[in-house]
Amino acid sequence: MDTLTESKAERMDAFAAATKAAASAFVPPPPRTVNETGLPFIFLVELAVKVLFLRGLVRLVELASHMKLSVSVLDPMMAFMRTEKLCEVTRIGSSGTDADIAYKLTDLGRSRGVEYLNRCGYAGPAPVTLECYSTEIRARSVASLRIARAAVLAEFGDIVVNAGVLDQLGAAMNSGRAMFIHGPAGSGKTYLAERLAGLLTGTIGVPHAVYAGGEVIQMYDPVVHRPPEAGSGPENAFHPRQLRDARWVTCLRPAVLTGGELTLDMLDLKFDETTRYYQAPPHLKANNGIFIIDDLGRQRCSPTDLLNRWIVPMDRKTDFLSLHTGYKFEVPFDVIVVFSSNLPPADLGDGAFLRRIGYKIHVGPMSERDYREVFMRACDQHGIARCDDTFAYLVREHHQREGRPMLACYPRDLLSQVRDKGAYEGEVPQLTPAAIQWAWNNYFSGAGDSHIQGD
């Protein structure tokens, strides 16, 4: 098996160039009128009433910042609310500018606020329309990315991995299709799948919420959607030179990881009976990025049912979601789905499903040369002096004699036990055959000291 040989500096320079070429800023224009928001006028009025109900006296600038809408959009709404006796205006400063204008609800407005919150508790930034969301997702499709070999070498250059597997991963990312990473437990499948997120370049826009069928779906999730750099965030929506729609947050392409906890109902819209609005399912949050389903076969639902859920979305790049009202609508499915499993593909799906998975990538045991490199790096990470003789003992007496494959997880797990024992005994951990034997017995059989051989 081949490992990577390029210098780290060369790989990082190549990756930086590829990233810069692929990146494109997300700059949708801001709406200047209510009509340009695409939202019903009365919906925006109700949203403003709810914000005022929860916050009390609010400056116009603060209301604009909260709703992520410009003053030119808010002005007709506030005028309507004043005409309908829902709010009243006051000045709380002496500058004589719009920044001094503040609003508070009247008794009628507060009564309406309770009614509106009982109907839908969402009182955050104004949502975008489903049509606008779908258009922007398709415009920045993850399938449009082109991943060069240099980018793959840069992202995976600090780990030991088979070069053939890297070629498969890079090609699979360019395809925009689903991939199936399989192999024995401990071979590094999940780690490789998570590192694929580093190949996603450019920025996308994620709306705070989406308006569909008269309901609000909260989309932006700070756990999933990360800004391009720490501390960056939407600009002040009140600023007259605002150049983008602040209802969108500029983010890196997302990578969502789920595992054995995944159930079929998690892939549907989640309606919160308390807040009375929806949370987007994980694959919708992953749009324009990757969605990793780890440990396929360990979910509480059958693998067949779970896989069948993805046949149409993977084939047509669209999914269908339903509201509790019965309204059904189409959303983009612009996601590279990564399945990871200890089981071979043939044991998990029939031909109809497997045909829709572009790449089946096997991650198996390592060569002795690669295994040695992983082992020695793990020694350095755990503060244990390297010892070629002890490594040879491990391979000869355990892997070869017991027929145990050399998997990527073993060095880290075994050496962490050697380190733990040294800390317990108050000594610097030593890499000896006895120490490896002790760790091996703990790890595989729990035999403890009963099988420890001499140094």
C-alpha positions as CSV (number, residue, x, y, z in Angstrom):
1,M,0.0,0.0,0.0
2,D,1.2,3.5,-0.8
3,T,1.3,6.5,1.5
4,L,1.5,10.2,0.7
5,T,4.9,11.6,0.0
6,E,4.4,15.2,-0.9
7,S,5.7,17.8,1.7
8,K,3.0,19.3,3.9
9,A,3.9,22.8,2.7
10,E,3.4,21.9,-0.9
11,R,0.0,20.3,-0.1
12,M,-1.2,23.2,1.9
13,D,-0.2,25.7,-0.8
14,A,-2.1,23.7,-3.4
15,F,-5.1,23.3,-1.2
16,A,-5.2,27.1,-0.5
17,A,-5.1,27.8,-4.2
18,A,-7.9,25.3,-4.9
19,T,-10.0,26.7,-2.0
20,K,-9.6,30.3,-3.2
21,A,-10.5,29.4,-6.7
22,A,-13.6,27.4,-5.6
23,A,-14.9,29.9,-3.0
24,S,-17.7,32.3,-3.9
25,A,-19.2,34.8,-1.6
26,F,-22.9,34.5,-0.8
27,V,-24.4,38.0,-1.4
28,P,-28.2,37.9,-2.1
29,P,-29.6,41.5,-2.4
30,P,-31.7,42.8,0.5
31,P,-35.4,43.4,0.0
32,R,-36.4,47.1,-0.2
33,T,-40.1,46.6,0.0
34,V,-42.6,44.2,1.6
35,N,-43.3,42.7,-1.8
36,E,-39.6,42.0,-2.4
37,T,-39.5,39.9,0.8
38,G,-42.0,37.5,-0.9
39,L,-43.9,37.2,2.4
40,P,-47.5,38.1,3.1
41,F,-47.9,41.6,4.6
42,I,-50.1,40.3,7.4
43,F,-47.5,37.6,8.3
44,L,-44.9,40.3,8.7
45,V,-47.2,42.4,10.8
46,E,-48.0,39.5,13.1
47,L,-44.2,38.8,13.4
48,A,-43.6,42.4,14.4
49,V,-46.4,42.3,17.0
50,K,-44.9,39.2,18.5
51,V,-41.4,40.7,18.7
52,L,-42.8,43.9,20.4
53,F,-44.9,41.7,22.8
54,L,-41.8,39.8,23.9
55,R,-39.4,42.8,24.0
56,G,-41.6,45.7,25.2
57,L,-40.4,49.1,24.1
58,V,-38.2,48.7,21.0
59,R,-36.3,51.2,19.0
60,L,-36.9,51.1,15.2
61,V,-33.2,50.3,14.7
62,E,-33.5,47.4,17.1
63,L,-36.6,46.1,15.5
64,A,-35.0,46.2,12.1
65,S,-31.9,44.4,13.4
66,H,-34.0,41.7,15.1
67,M,-36.2,41.0,12.1
68,K,-33.3,41.4,9.7
69,L,-35.3,43.8,7.5
70,S,-34.6,47.3,6.4
71,V,-36.5,50.4,7.6
72,S,-38.0,50.8,4.2
73,V,-39.7,47.4,4.6
74,L,-40.8,48.1,8.2
75,D,-42.2,51.6,7.6
76,P,-45.5,50.5,5.9
77,M,-45.9,47.7,8.4
78,M,-45.5,50.1,11.4
79,A,-47.9,52.6,9.8
80,F,-50.5,49.9,9.4
81,M,-50.1,48.8,13.0
82,R,-50.5,52.4,14.2
83,T,-53.6,52.8,12.1
84,E,-55.1,49.6,13.5
85,K,-54.3,50.8,17.1
86,L,-51.9,47.9,17.6
87,C,-48.9,50.0,18.6
88,E,-47.9,53.5,19.5
89,V,-44.8,55.5,18.7
90,T,-42.6,57.5,21.0
91,R,-39.1,59.1,20.9
92,I,-36.6,58.1,23.5
93,G,-33.7,60.3,22.4
94,S,-32.9,63.8,21.5
95,S,-31.1,63.5,18.2
96,G,-34.3,63.9,16.1
97,T,-33.4,61.0,13.8
98,D,-35.1,57.7,13.1
99,A,-32.7,56.1,15.6
100,D,-34.8,57.8,18.4
101,I,-38.1,56.3,17.2
102,A,-39.4,53.4,19.4
103,Y,-42.6,51.4,19.4
104,K,-44.6,49.6,22.0
105,L,-47.9,47.7,21.8
106,T,-51.2,49.1,22.9
107,D,-53.6,47.0,25.0
108,L,-55.2,45.8,21.8
109,G,-51.7,45.0,20.4
110,R,-50.8,42.9,23.5
111,S,-54.1,41.0,23.2
112,R,-53.3,40.3,19.5
113,G,-49.7,39.3,20.5
114,V,-51.0,36.6,22.8
115,E,-53.3,35.3,20.0
116,Y,-50.4,35.3,17.4
117,L,-48.0,33.6,19.8
118,N,-50.5,30.9,20.6
119,R,-50.9,30.3,16.9
120,C,-47.1,30.3,16.1
121,G,-44.4,31.0,18.7
122,Y,-41.8,32.0,16.2
123,A,-40.6,35.6,16.8
124,G,-37.1,35.6,15.3
125,P,-35.7,37.0,12.0
126,A,-38.1,37.2,9.1
127,P,-38.0,33.9,7.1
128,V,-37.4,33.6,3.4
129,T,-39.8,32.0,1.0
130,L,-39.5,28.3,0.0
131,E,-39.1,29.3,-3.6
132,C,-36.2,31.7,-2.7
133,Y,-34.6,29.0,-0.6
134,S,-34.8,26.4,-3.3
135,T,-33.4,28.7,-5.9
136,E,-30.4,29.6,-3.8
137,I,-29.6,26.0,-2.8
138,R,-29.6,24.9,-6.4
139,A,-27.5,27.8,-7.4
140,R,-24.7,26.7,-5.0
141,S,-25.0,23.0,-5.5
142,V,-22.4,20.8,-3.9
143,A,-22.3,18.9,-7.2
144,S,-20.7,21.9,-8.8
145,L,-17.6,21.6,-6.6
146,R,-14.4,20.3,-8.3
147,I,-12.1,18.5,-5.9
148,A,-8.5,18.3,-7.2
149,R,-5.9,15.7,-6.1
150,A,-3.9,18.5,-4.5
151,A,-6.9,19.4,-2.2
152,V,-7.3,15.8,-1.1
153,L,-3.5,15.5,-0.4
154,A,-3.7,18.7,1.6
155,E,-6.7,17.6,3.7
156,F,-5.5,14.1,4.4
157,G,-1.8,14.7,4.3
158,D,-1.4,14.5,8.1
159,I,-2.8,11.0,8.4
160,V,-1.7,7.6,7.1
161,V,-4.2,6.3,4.6
162,N,-4.1,4.1,1.5
163,A,-3.6,6.2,-1.6
164,G,-6.1,4.2,-3.5
165,V,-8.8,4.9,-1.0
166,L,-8.0,8.6,-1.2
167,D,-8.4,8.6,-5.0
168,Q,-11.8,7.0,-4.5
169,L,-12.9,9.5,-2.0
170,G,-11.8,12.4,-4.1
171,A,-13.5,11.1,-7.2
172,A,-16.7,10.4,-5.2
173,M,-16.8,14.0,-3.9
174,N,-16.6,15.2,-7.5
175,S,-19.5,13.0,-8.5
176,G,-22.0,14.7,-6.1
177,R,-23.5,11.2,-5.6
178,A,-23.8,9.1,-2.5
179,M,-20.9,6.9,-1.4
180,F,-20.8,3.8,0.8
181,I,-17.7,3.4,3.0
182,H,-17.5,-0.1,4.5
183,G,-15.0,-2.2,6.3
184,P,-14.2,-3.8,9.7
185,A,-14.8,-1.8,13.0
186,G,-11.8,0.2,13.8
187,S,-10.5,0.7,10.3
188,G,-11.1,4.4,10.3
189,K,-14.2,4.7,8.2
190,T,-15.9,7.3,10.4
191,Y,-12.8,9.4,10.7
192,L,-12.3,9.5,7.0
193,A,-15.9,10.4,6.4
194,E,-15.7,13.3,8.9
195,R,-12.5,14.6,7.2
196,L,-14.4,14.8,3.9
197,A,-15.9,18.0,5.2
198,G,-12.5,19.7,4.8
199,L,-12.9,19.2,1.0
200,L,-16.0,21.4,0.9
201,T,-14.9,24.9,-0.3
202,G,-16.7,28.2,-0.7
203,T,-19.5,29.7,1.3
204,I,-23.3,29.3,1.2
205,G,-26.2,31.2,2.5
206,V,-28.4,29.6,5.2
207,P,-31.7,31.4,6.1
208,H,-32.7,31.8,9.7
209,A,-36.1,30.3,8.7
210,V,-38.2,29.3,5.7
211,Y,-41.8,30.2,5.1
212,A,-43.8,27.3,3.5
213,G,-47.5,26.6,3.4
214,G,-48.2,29.4,5.9
215,E,-45.8,27.8,8.5
216,V,-42.3,28.7,9.7
217,I,-39.5,26.2,9.6
218,Q,-36.4,27.1,11.6
219,M,-33.4,26.3,9.4
220,Y,-30.2,28.0,10.8
221,D,-28.5,25.8,13.4
222,P,-25.3,27.3,15.0
223,V,-24.2,23.8,15.8
224,V,-24.3,22.8,12.2
225,H,-23.8,26.0,10.3
226,R,-20.5,27.7,11.0
227,P,-19.4,31.2,9.9
228,P,-16.3,31.4,7.6
229,E,-14.3,32.9,10.5
230,A,-14.7,33.3,14.2
231,G,-16.8,36.2,15.2
232,S,-18.3,36.9,11.8
233,G,-22.0,37.4,11.6
234,P,-24.8,39.2,9.7
235,E,-24.3,42.9,9.3
236,N,-26.7,45.4,10.9
237,A,-29.9,45.3,8.8
238,F,-30.6,48.9,9.6
239,H,-27.4,50.2,8.0
240,P,-28.3,52.2,4.9
241,R,-25.4,50.6,3.0
242,Q,-26.4,47.1,3.7
243,L,-25.6,45.1,0.6
244,R,-27.0,41.7,1.4
245,D,-30.2,40.2,2.7
246,A,-29.6,39.8,6.4
247,R,-32.2,37.1,6.7
248,W,-29.4,34.8,5.4
249,V,-26.3,33.8,7.3
250,T,-23.1,33.3,5.3
251,C,-21.7,29.9,6.4
252,L,-19.2,27.2,5.4
253,R,-20.7,24.2,3.6
254,P,-22.2,22.0,6.4
255,A,-21.3,18.5,7.4
256,V,-24.0,16.7,9.5
257,L,-23.2,13.4,11.3
258,T,-25.8,11.0,12.6
259,G,-25.4,7.5,13.9
260,G,-27.3,4.8,15.7
261,E,-29.7,7.3,17.1
262,L,-31.2,8.0,13.7
263,T,-34.8,7.0,13.2
264,L,-37.2,7.5,10.2
265,D,-39.3,10.1,12.0
266,M,-36.1,12.3,12.5
267,L,-36.0,12.7,8.7
268,D,-39.4,14.5,8.7
269,L,-40.2,18.0,9.8
270,K,-40.4,18.2,13.6
271,F,-43.4,20.3,14.8
272,D,-42.9,21.5,18.4
273,E,-46.3,21.6,20.1
274,T,-45.0,24.2,22.6
275,T,-43.5,26.7,20.2
276,R,-45.9,25.9,17.4
277,Y,-43.3,26.0,14.6
278,Y,-41.0,23.5,12.9
279,Q,-37.4,22.4,13.1
280,A,-35.7,21.3,9.9
281,P,-34.6,17.7,9.7
282,P,-30.9,17.0,9.6
283,H,-30.6,16.3,5.9
284,L,-32.3,19.6,5.1
285,K,-29.7,21.4,7.4
286,A,-27.0,19.6,5.4
287,N,-28.1,21.0,2.0
288,N,-25.1,22.2,-0.1
289,G,-22.9,19.9,2.0
290,I,-22.5,16.3,3.2
291,F,-24.7,14.1,5.4
292,I,-23.0,11.2,7.1
293,I,-24.9,8.3,8.3
294,D,-22.5,6.4,10.6
295,D,-22.9,2.8,11.8
296,L,-25.5,1.9,9.2
297,G,-27.3,-1.2,10.5
298,R,-27.3,-0.1,14.1
299,Q,-30.3,2.2,13.9
300,R,-33.5,1.3,15.7
301,C,-35.2,1.1,12.3
302,S,-34.3,-1.6,9.8
303,P,-31.5,-0.8,7.3
304,T,-33.9,-1.6,4.4
305,D,-36.5,0.9,5.6
306,L,-33.8,3.6,6.1
307,L,-32.2,3.0,2.8
308,N,-35.5,3.0,1.0
309,R,-36.2,6.5,2.5
310,W,-33.3,7.8,0.4
311,I,-34.0,6.2,-3.0
312,V,-36.1,9.0,-4.5
313,P,-34.1,11.9,-3.0
314,M,-30.8,10.5,-4.2
315,D,-32.1,9.8,-7.7
316,R,-34.0,13.0,-8.3
317,K,-32.2,15.4,-6.0
318,T,-35.4,16.5,-4.4
319,D,-37.3,15.4,-1.2
320,F,-40.9,15.8,-0.1
321,L,-41.8,17.0,3.4
322,S,-45.3,17.4,5.0
323,L,-46.7,19.9,7.5
324,H,-49.0,18.7,10.3
325,T,-51.8,20.4,8.3
326,G,-51.3,17.9,5.5
327,Y,-49.6,20.4,3.1
328,K,-46.9,18.6,1.2
329,F,-44.1,20.4,-0.6
330,E,-40.8,19.8,-2.4
331,V,-37.4,20.8,-1.2
332,P,-34.0,20.4,-2.8
333,F,-31.9,17.4,-1.7
334,D,-28.5,18.9,-2.6
335,V,-26.5,16.6,-0.3
336,I,-23.6,14.1,-0.7
337,V,-24.8,11.2,1.4
338,V,-22.0,9.2,3.0
339,F,-23.1,5.8,4.4
340,S,-20.6,4.1,6.8
341,S,-21.0,0.6,7.9
342,N,-19.2,-2.5,9.2
343,L,-21.4,-4.6,6.9
344,P,-20.7,-5.1,3.2
345,P,-23.1,-3.3,0.8
346,A,-24.7,-6.5,-0.4
347,D,-26.0,-7.2,3.1
348,L,-27.7,-3.9,3.5
349,G,-29.6,-3.1,0.3
350,D,-30.9,-4.6,-2.9
351,G,-29.7,-3.9,-6.4
352,A,-32.2,-1.0,-7.0
353,F,-30.7,0.9,-4.1
354,L,-27.0,0.0,-4.5
355,R,-27.2,1.2,-8.1
356,R,-27.9,4.7,-6.8
357,I,-24.8,4.7,-4.7
358,G,-22.0,5.8,-7.0
359,Y,-19.0,4.6,-5.0
360,K,-18.6,1.6,-2.7
361,I,-15.3,2.2,-0.9
362,H,-13.7,-0.5,1.2
363,V,-11.4,0.6,4.1
364,G,-9.6,-2.5,5.3
365,P,-6.6,-3.6,7.4
366,M,-3.4,-1.7,7.0
367,S,0.0,-2.8,5.6
368,E,2.7,-3.4,8.2
369,R,4.5,-0.3,6.9
370,D,1.5,1.9,7.4
371,Y,0.6,0.3,10.7
372,R,4.1,1.0,12.0
373,E,3.8,4.6,11.0
374,V,0.5,5.0,12.8
375,F,1.9,3.2,15.8
376,M,5.0,5.4,16.0
377,R,2.9,8.6,15.6
378,A,0.6,7.4,18.4
379,C,3.7,6.9,20.6
380,D,4.6,10.6,20.1
381,Q,1.1,11.7,20.8
382,H,1.0,9.8,24.1
383,G,4.5,10.9,25.2
384,I,5.9,7.3,25.0
385,A,9.4,6.7,23.6
386,R,9.4,4.7,20.4
387,C,10.7,1.2,20.4
388,D,11.1,-0.8,17.2
389,D,11.6,-4.1,19.1
390,T,8.4,-3.8,20.9
391,F,6.5,-3.0,17.7
392,A,8.0,-6.1,16.1
393,Y,6.9,-8.1,19.2
394,L,3.3,-6.7,18.8
395,V,3.1,-7.7,15.1
396,R,4.7,-11.1,15.6
397,E,3.2,-12.3,18.8
398,H,-0.3,-10.9,18.5
399,H,-1.3,-9.8,15.0
400,Q,0.4,-12.6,13.1
401,R,0.1,-15.4,15.7
402,E,-3.5,-14.6,16.5
403,G,-4.5,-13.7,13.0
404,R,-5.7,-10.3,14.2
405,P,-5.8,-7.7,11.3
406,M,-3.8,-4.5,11.7
407,L,-6.5,-1.8,12.0
408,A,-5.9,1.9,12.4
409,C,-7.6,2.2,15.8
410,Y,-5.4,-0.3,17.6
411,P,-2.2,1.7,18.1
412,R,-4.0,4.6,19.7
413,D,-6.2,2.4,21.9
414,L,-3.3,0.1,23.1
415,L,-0.9,3.0,23.8
416,S,-3.4,5.0,25.7
417,Q,-3.6,2.0,28.1
418,V,0.2,2.0,28.4
419,R,0.1,5.7,29.2
420,D,-2.8,5.2,31.7
421,K,-0.8,2.4,33.6
422,G,2.3,4.6,33.8
423,A,0.2,7.5,35.3
424,Y,-1.4,5.1,37.8
425,E,2.0,3.8,38.9
426,G,3.6,7.3,39.0
427,E,6.2,6.4,36.4
428,V,7.1,7.4,32.9
429,P,5.3,5.0,30.6
430,Q,7.7,2.5,28.9
431,L,7.0,0.7,25.7
432,T,7.9,-2.9,26.6
433,P,6.5,-6.2,25.5
434,A,5.1,-6.6,29.0
435,A,3.3,-3.3,28.7
436,I,1.9,-4.2,25.3
437,Q,0.9,-7.6,26.5
438,W,-1.0,-6.1,29.4
439,A,-2.8,-3.6,27.2
440,W,-3.6,-6.3,24.6
441,N,-5.2,-8.5,27.2
442,N,-7.3,-5.6,28.6
443,Y,-8.4,-4.6,25.1
444,F,-9.3,-8.0,23.7
445,S,-9.9,-10.4,26.5
446,G,-9.8,-8.7,29.9
447,A,-7.2,-11.2,31.0
448,G,-5.2,-8.6,32.9
449,D,-1.8,-9.6,34.3
450,S,-2.5,-13.4,34.1
451,H,-0.8,-13.6,30.6
452,I,1.9,-11.0,31.0
453,Q,5.2,-12.2,29.8
454,G,8.6,-10.9,31.0
455,D,10.4,-8.0,29.5
